[in-house]
Amino acid sequence: MKIKVINKYHSVLGPRKLRLGLAALMSTLLFSCSQAEDHKQSVKLTLDTTNITVSGISSGGYMATQFHLAYSEIVSGVGVIAAGPYGCAKGNLKVALSECMNNQNTIETKLFIDKAKQLAANGDISPLSNLSSDKIWIYRGTNDLTISGNVSKSLEQFYQSQSADVVIEPPLNSGHGFPTMNQGVECDRTASPYINTCKLDAAGKLLSAILPRLKEPSGDSSIKHESSPSGDNDASGERATGGEIVAFEQGQFLDQGRDNTLADTGYYYAPKKCSQGHLCKVHIVFHGCQQNADSIDRTFINNAGYNRWADANNIVVIYPQTEASFVPLNPKACWDWWGYTGEDYLSRNSEQLKHIYNMLIGLSQ
């Protein structure tokens, strides 16, 4: 049984915002109706699911690495912002908080390499030999007080030990957030929506590093405003011209008998040609804690910067969504990188990893 959080935090450091009164209830009901309409999908996409890329920030960065190792036969590139090494939490929330975030001590990366070798030997993840020559892009801001330099360095060492092609983006004085050219809070801050104005197109940088021969987006890259389904102006932001953001029901991709630990609704961005049935590449983006749509509406989807690059290169960008809950214990809507869904959270057959894989296959013809 899953008990959802009704009153959610909207930032890591900010106060709890209560949704009380009849007006709030009506707004919620109206928002639910608008999402229900979004679930209607007229056509499936034609996706190249044999060679995909993934990326993520914070808990989403950990999840991107977990998905990579679980399904490395189909994943050839990974972008990670503000996260640490594979298996860092050791299935324990206390370890996750003390050793895998702002840890100033030297980290023994060999422990995580050995864990990955064990899982691969047992068939729980793909063979580690698949990681050789895969493209890895890593970024951490120097003013990030949530993830330490040592934690990020351990991720770098993990991938280097597997002969992956690792690129470290030169750091800016940015906080714990997703760097963009001109969206979000000031570059050095850590605050909702955890998108930072840093004059750095992190989405473009990582995509260019892990995908060969990408075309630069053309035309006016200025901000174009789009109203959110709930009418919240905070969700307005950059939207690439030509394509569309489509909502879909995530639960339809669950294996029979599995609990849904994700939100009811996920999203993907489809360039026009992809919506018309052309074969398109796929990139999966894992948001960070409290960057899910329930917390900040579509702000991350609109403003992180992926969609312009997707338009220019016929890439479908899938934005799966978590939700906050007390059972399992996940009050900030993080991805499961410490084991709240079960001991097998790193396995390719775990609840969230298999759900995302099914989503990838199910969205394609």
Secondary structure, 3 states (H helix, E strand, C coil): CCEECCCCECCCCCCECCCCHHHHHHHHHHHHHHHHHHCCCCCCEEECCCCEEEEEECHHHHHHHHHHHHCCCCEEEEEEECCCCCCCCCCCHHHHHHHCCCCCCCCCCHHHHHHHHHHHHCCCCCCHHHHCCCEEEEECCCCCCCCCHHHHHHHHHHHHHCCCEEEECCCCCCCCCEEECCCCEECCCCCCCCEEECCCCHHHHHHHHHCCCCCCCCCCCCCCCCCCCCCCHHHCCCCCCCCEEEEEEHHHHCCCCCCCCECCEEEEEECHHHHCCCEEEEEEEECCCCCCHHHHCCHHHHHCCHHHHHHHHCEEEEECCECCEEECCECCCCCCCCCCCCCCCCCCCCHHHHHHHHHHHHCEC
